[in-house]
Structure formats: structure tokens, C-alpha cells
């Protein structure tokens, strides 16, 4: 597609349920990022995929969070046993290989845990 | 890890005035990027400045970079109400994730 696509746009879930958030990066982009942003706050890095390298998971806040990227394209962020503090916008971004390339963001997935 | 910190946290100006936002970071970088965010949704890339550049212009935007002070500034000239948004700087190194600051919330009053 023309841009980074994320789904769902909005998700309301009950505490304790699992959720999956999907990111469809720009075709051909080798790098894919997940960030989290709580209301009125900055972006918190979660996980980074670069080509076939092992992902950088250093930002995942707990073992309830995981992500995978299948076929070097679509990525899914999974949050198990959701907690209220997981409520945030989850932003995905991608960019072409090489330093200095622009990173393109999706519109984000609003997650509300009630 | 490296981190961009924007200053001020919030800025309110009149339409037509210039807005200046600053960003400081901690470690060496390949480049620094500025982004804009409306209403808590996706970020839009504004401008990238490489570590060997000192100043860059794009329309009403002017970015400076001082690697000796590990700081950058974003100037928006002749501001408009439509410039109201949050502005983030992000530091960039090869094969590492962009690290964002907490942003500056700019309000331009018509």
C-alpha cells in the first residue's frame, strides 16, 4: 500500500483478555518498529525488526508483550492478559534499509483496557 | 540509550510569531529527525538533518544541529493556527531504533 497500515484503529478489551494488533508496512521496507504512546506522553520504544536479523526486544515492558514479523512484511504485536496500564496508542513505523531514510508511521491502534 | 529531550514542554504563541523548540541528546548520532503529531495519532516526518550538517531549511521550517553541544533546534517561522501540534525530535543511528523525546506541545492562537 501507499503507507503504513494498522488495524484495528480502535480496540476496547476487558482486563485479562489477549489482544493482537496488526501492522502492514510499506512494501519493500526492511525495518519495522513498534512504539507505545500513553495519553499526552512521548513515544516509548517497544520492539524493532531489521531484515532477517534477530529483533531488538529491549523495549518490551513485560513478558505479556510479544511481536513477530512474518515473511519480512506484516507484523503482529500481541499483548496477553491485558492490564489497564496497557491502555495507549500503539504506533507502527517502517523504513527502507540504509541510514538516514525517513521513517513512516501508521495512524496507530488505540487500545483501551476496561 | 540515547535520548532526545525537547524543550519547552509546551509553547503558546500568537499566529504570525516564530516558534522555537529545542532538543538535546546524549550520545553520538548519524542524524536527527523532527516529527509532528496531531491529536495523538501517527507522526509525520518534517525534516532530517545529518550529523555533518549544521542547518537545514524546508519551507517555513529551519533546523539547526550542534553536535558539540548535542543539541538541535526547530524554528517555525510565521506560525499559523494549523501548526498547532506536538513536535518530537528523534535521534538516529544505523540499525538501532529511533529514540524519541517527550515532545513539545505547540499552540498557535489565531
Interface residues (C-beta under 8 A of the other chain):
Chain A: X4 X33 X35 X37 X39 X40 X41 X42 X43 X45 X48 X50 X53 X56 X59 X89 X91 X93 X99 X100 X102 X103 X104 X105 X106 X107 X108
Chain B: X30 X31 X33 X35 X40 X41 X42 X43 X44 X45 X48 X50 X88 X90 X92 X93 X94 X95 X96 X97 X98 X99 X100 X101 X102 X103
